[in-house]
Amino acid sequence: MALILLNIIRSAEGVTGEPNEPITVIRTVVQDPWTTETAEGSFIDVLEGIIRESILKVIDDIQDEIE
């Protein structure tokens, strides 16, 4: 399930690399409040929305497979 979610995020965000391979994240960039602010507000809110949409899509896909 985690690999499916990772591949959906990779595809949606245009991240290159081999499927099922980890995506390296520089933790300080994600946690630094100054680099996560955008003109529209917090990038964390944007990131949360992307993750939420991806999880809901995976849930829908799994439910479709079960039915």
Residue pairs with C-beta under 8 A, 6 or more apart in sequence:
1 58
1 62
3 20
4 58
4 61
5 54
5 55
5 58
6 20
6 22
6 23
7 19
7 20
8 54
8 57
8 58
9 15
9 23
9 50
9 51
9 54
10 17
10 19
10 23
12 50
12 54
13 50
15 23
17 23
29 35
29 36
30 36
30 47
36 42
36 43
36 44
37 43
38 46
40 46
